[in-house]
């Protein structure tokens, strides 16, 4: 779900007006229309999700030795350092084994010394021809067996020494004891000698760095990137927000109640110690923002190719309208500043800004009409699958003049942020004139949410826009196509080519046109 904060902007009221101007008789004769007002404000796009606070690093402390726990030196909540003593296990069994192995090692060393001396005497006697060659070889075999016995004894001794150390359980890292599973007197099983994995004594974690594992709807995934910033809130501190960063977006989807979502990991700095494992968290991931821009309700915008049917629904004379102008509206208006200033575009979070970025508000600046038409044609081909998005970006970059396509200027407002360009798409609105007659105006659609959309074009704050209902528009679409075919001698497309439908939706996840 997305939410939008609008700062210092009053809600636009929907009013009912009568088309036409003049006396009451004209107002009563004209059709009743719904209008909304263009307003200026801030648009902040963010994805919202819920999750659970958990440590980034969590370790189960187990024992390599089996036996009875004699003493526990740590409790839940204790902060311990790496190597600190946590528990002691009854050492009698391993101590007895150690003493026996130590005695075996002494015997092996003595046998090795004797075998070495016997081999030397055997060599001297063989040289003096006192003993046979076979007797000398027997002495060498005894010496070799003594060497092997010594190696085995030393290995057993080292192993027994480690086992003796294992009865003292120490902390594997710096952290906090968050769970204790045993008490003094409990007999535990070894983790290395038991098929079940042994007994877990403690659960400890580094609480200085926490993370929230949350599930984000797949509709928002195209706008999320690792490194984006997020705000995390918990019920324990309702008036405090904890800053976080997207650490990772896992590739495998999770389906819950027929909704496809993806796990997103948000890391938090918890050096203050306020966050605890298991807290329920609400995560808001910043995607993009547009400050001091013109905002229009979504239902006041129509697609460029639907201008004709919309005009017919409003009772306008389509025969006298130049509809081909809307086919190239995207290229012509992309670089044009609105009369009240274009405002600033900004993407937050590691410079990604969220979402797909191509073209942008300055994509059509300083281009001749032929180049703008070519740019719009390539956009239509990309949306229909004729060319790839990579090819589209490369071609549009090559068509831009030097210095074009950079950060959009923040004009006529408080425009904060980095000024990063946001992808725009062509559309149209119907502005109600002073004479009460609507006129179609080409615009560019920027960021948007479920309610409002940022627009760039020949509109200004306070303009009244006429709303064309979806049912009205659908009812006029076929009639419009029939009329255009008749006027153009049977041509199937009144625009003389494909007009993009606006892609998959606005970067802010608003209404799809």
N, C-alpha and C positions, 0 to 999 in steps of 0.2 A: 504494500500500500504506500502511496506517496502522500505527503502533506506539503502544503505551501504556506509560508509565513508572508503575510502582506503587511508591510510596515507603513503606517501613516497614510493608508489609502481607504477611502470610504467605499462601501459596496455599491455597485451600480444598480440602480433601481430599474426594474422593468416597467415600462409605461405603455399605455395604449394610446395611439395617435390615429388621426384620420388623414389619409393621403389627400393631396390637393391643397390649395390655399383659397382664400376668399371667405365667403359667408358660410353660414350654418348649412345652407342647402347643399353646397359643394362637399362639405365634410360628411353629411349624411349620405351623399350619393357615392362617395368613394369607399374602397374596401378598408376594413379595420386591420391595422397592423400592430404587431408587437415590436418594440424598439428597446435597445439597450444603449448605454453610453460608454464611449471610449474613455478610459481613465488611465492614470499614470501610477505606477507603483513598483514594488519589488517582487520578484518571483524567485523562490528558493526551492529547488527540486531535490528531494531526498527519498531514499528507500527506507522503509521501517520494517523492523523484524524484532522478534523476541528470542531470548536464549538464556543460557545458564552460565554464571561465572565459574570458571575452573582454573586451576593452576596450569601454567605452561609446562612445567616439569614436575612430575609426581612419581615417587618411587616407593615400592613395597619393600620393607626391610624384613628379610628372612634369615634364618640361621643355617649354616652348613653343618652344624653339629646337632645331634639329637640328645634329649635328656630333659631333666627338670630345671626350670628357671629358679635360680636361687635369689637373684636380686634384679630389680628394675631401677634404672637410674634416670629415666625420663618419663614424662607424662604428657597428656594431650595439651597442646598450646605452648610447650617449651620450644624455644628456638635454640638449635644446637649447631655446632660447627662440624665440618668434616673431620672424622676420626674420633669424635667424642664418644665415650662409653655409654651405651644405651642399656645393656642387660648382660647378666652373667649366667651361664648354664653350669650345672653340676659337672665338675671336671674330673671326677674319679675314674670313670671308664677310660677317657682319653689319656689321663695321667698314667694309669696302669699300663696302657698300651705303649705310651711313650717310654716308660721305664724299661719295658721288655725289649723294645726296638733298640734302645740305647745300649742295652747289654749285648744284644746280637751284633751290634756294630763293633763293640770292643772285641768280641770273639773273632769276627771276620778280619779285623785289623791284625790281631795276633796271628791268626792262621796265615795271613798274607806274608807276614814277616818270616814265619817259620818256612813256608814254601819257598820264599825267595832265597833263604839261606841254604835249604836243601838242594835247590837247583844249582846254586853256585858250587857246592861240594860235589854234586853229581858231575858237573862239567869238568872239575879238576880230576876226579877219579877216572872219568872217561879218557882224558888226555894221558893219564898214567897207565891206561889199559888195565885198570883194576876191575871196572865193571863193564858190562856189555852195553851196546848201543840201545837195546830195548829197555834196560834199566834206566838209562838216562832219559829216554822218551817218557817213561812213566813219571819221572820227577817233573818233567816239563808239563805233563798233563795235570799233575797235582797243583802246580803253580798257576796254571790257567784257571782251574776250578776255584782256587783261592781268590783270584782276581774277580771272577764273576760273583762270588759270594760277597765280596767287599762292595761291589757296585750295588747289588741288591740291598745290602744292609744300609748303605748310605742313602739310597732312594727311599727306603722305608722310614729311615730316621727323619729325612726332610719332610715326608708326608705326615708323619706323626707329629712333627713340630708344628706344622701348619694346622693340624687338627687341634692341637692344644691351644693355639691362638684363636681358633674359631669359637671357642666357648665364651670368648669375650666379644660381644656384638657391638660394633661401632657404627657411627653414622656414615653413610656413603657420600654425603654432600652437605653443604650448608643449607639449612632450611628449618621448617617448623613441623613439629609432630602434630598432624591433624587427626590421627586416629590411632588408638591402642587396642589391640585385639587379645592380649593375654594378661595374666596376672601372675604374681609370684606363686610358685608351687605347681604350675601347669607343666605337664610333660609335652614337649613339642617334637615334631618330626623334622628331620633334616631335609633341606630343599634339594640337595644334590643326590640323596640316596633314596628318595621317595618318589614314586611315579605320579603322585598327586601334586607334586610341586612343593611339598613341605608346608609348614605353618608360617603364616604371615604375622610377625610380631607387631610392627608399626606401619603406618602409612605417613610418609612425610613429603613435604612439597616446599618449593621456593615460592613464597607468597609475595615476593617483591615484584614479580611480573605475572599478571593474570591474563586470561583470554576469555572471550565469550564465543561459544560455538552456537551459531544461529543458522536458521534456514531461511533463505530468501527466495521469493517466487521467481520462476523462470522468466517472467516478463521483464524483470528488472536486471537480469544477468548481463544483457548486452551493454549495460551502462556501467557496470562495476569493474574495477581494476584493483589489483594489489597496490597498496600505497595510499589509497583514498582515506581521508579522515572521516571519523565517525564520533558521535556523541553517545555515551552509554549512561543510562540512568538506572538506579536501583531503588526499590521501595524503602529501604532503610534510610536513604538520604534523598528525600524527594526534592529538596532545594539545591542539590548539587549535581553537576554533570561531570563525568569522567571522560577525558579525550582518549580516543583510541585510533588505531590504524588497521586497515585490512591487511592481514599478514598473508592469507592464502584463500583461494577459492577452489574448493575441491571439485574434481571433474565428474564424479559420479553423482547422479541425481538421486533424490530421495522422494518417494511418492507417499504422501499421507492424505487419506480421505480423498483420493483421486486428484490431488493437487501436486504438481511436480515442482519440487524445490531443490536448491543446491546449498550444501553446507558452506558457510562463510566464516572464517576465523578472524576475529578482531582482537588484537593484543592491546593490553592496558598497562600503564605504569602504575604499580600499586605500592610505591615506596612509602606512601602515607599509611598503609596498613588498614585502610577503611574497608576495602572489598574483601569478602570472605567467600570461600568455595561454596557453591550451591545456591548463591543468591540469584534470584530471577532478575534478568536485565532486559531493558528495552533499548534497542539499538537504532540510531538514526544515522544513515550513511549519506553524507553530502555528495551529490552528483553534479549539480551545476546551479548557477544562479544568474539572474539578469536583474540589474538594479536600475531604478528610475527609467523604466521602459513603458511603452503603451501597452495596455492589457485590454483584451476583448474576450467576452464569454465565448466559449467554443461553439455554441449553437448559432452564433452570428456569422461564422465563417463558412464559406462554401468552396469546393474545389474549383479550379480554373475551368475544367471542362463542364462543370455544372452551372456556369453562369447563365447560359441560355435558358435551361429549364427553370432556374430560380427566377430569372427576369419574367418569364411567362407566368410563373406562380404569383408574382407581384403585380401582374397586369400591365407590364411595360411592353413597348413596341419593339420586339426582337428584330424586326426587319431593318430598323434604322440603327441597330447596335453593331459596332465593329468587334465581333467576338474573336477574331484572329489575334487581336492585341493581347488576349489573356493566354494564348499559347506560349508567348515569349515573356510572360510577366516575370518569371523567375529571374531571367538574366537581366531584364531592364531595371528591376527594382532592387536587385541584390545589393548594389553599391550605393543606392540613393539614401541620403539622410532624411529622416522625417522632419517636418517643420518644427517640431518641438525638441529635436535631438534624438539620436538613436539609442542613447543609453549605453551601458557597458555590459559586455558578456564576460562571464568569468566561470572557469571550471575549478573546482576545489579538489584537493587530494592528490598530491604528488605530481601536479601538472597535467594529469590526464583529463580532468574536467568531466569525466564520465561520458559515456555514450559514444556514438560514432561521430566523428568530425570530418566533414569534407565540404569544400566550398567556403561556407561561412558568410557572415554579413558583408564582407568586403570582396566576395568572390567575383563579382561582376563589375567592380570599379574600373573605370578608364578603358573599358573594352568597347569596340565598335559594334554596331548592331549585328553584323554577320557573325562575329565571334560569339556574341551572346546567344544568338540563335543556335549556333553549333554546340555551345555548352549545354543549352537546354535539351537539344536533341540527344546528346550523349547521356545526360541524366535519365532521359526516358528509356534509352537502350539498356542502361544498367538496371533500371527497375523492372524491365521486362525480361531480363536475363540475357540480352544480346551481347553484352560485354561484362567483364568482371569489375568489381569495385576498385581493385588495384589499378586496372587499366584506366578507369574513369578518373581516379585521383591523379595519376601520372599525366593524363591528357589535359586535365584542368590546370594542373600546376604549370605545364608548358605554355598554356594559353594566357596565363596571367602576365601582365606587364611587370617590369622590375619594381619591386617594392610593394606590389599588390599582394593581397591575401594575408597580410600580417595581422597583428592584433588590432581589433576594431577600436576606434577612438571612443572615449566616453564624453559625449557631447550633451550639453544642455541639462545636466543633472549631477547628482552626487556620485554617479557611477563608480563603485568600488570594485576591488578585485583585480585580477591580472589582465583583464581585457582580452581574454582568449575568444576567438571567433567560434560561433555556434552554427551548425548546419541549419540552413533555412530552406523552405519549400514554398512554391507559389500557391497562392490562394486568392480569394476575392471577398469583399464585403460590399454591402449595399448601404451607402451613406444617404441619409434623408436630407435633401436640400431644403433651403429656406422656402421654396415653393411647394414643399410637401411631396415632391416626386423623388423617389430613390434613384441613385445612380451607382452603377457598378464600378468599383475601384479595385485595381490589382494591388495585392499586398504580398509581403513575404512573411511566412509563419516561422517564428523562432521557438523558444522554449515554451512549454505548456504543461499543465497538469490536467486533472480531470475536470476542472471548472473553467480556467482561463488560459489564454494563449497570448504570448508576446507577438506583436505585429509590427512590421516596418512597411511604410508606404505613404500614400497621399491621404493620410488621416491624421487627425490631431485630437488632443485631449478635449473632451466635451462633445465630440461629434455623436449624433444619434445614428445607430445602425439598425437596419430593419432585419428582423429574424425571419428566415424562411423555414417553415416547418418541414420535417423529414417527410411527412405524408404528402404535403403539397408538392415538394420537389420530386418525389417518386411518381406522382400522378402526372407531372408535366414532362418527364424525361422522354417517354416514347413519342409524345406529340411533338416535342422539340426536334427529335431526330427525324421524324417524318417531314416536318416542315423544312428542315435544312436540306434533306435529300432532294426534296422537290425544288427548292431554290437553286441548288447546285447541280441540278441535272442528274440526280441519282448517285452522287458520290456518297460513300458510306461514312466519311468522317468530315464534319464541317471544319475541322482545324487544319486539314491538309497534312496530317501526320499525327503520331501518337502524342498525347499530352500526359505527362506523368501524373499519377494519382496521388502522389504525396508520400510514397514509400510506406514503411511499416508503422509510422506514427511519429509523434513528436518526441524529441529527446527526453522530455519530462514525463512521458507516458500518458499524455492527455488523450483527448478524444481523437480517434483516427478518422481522417477525412477521406 
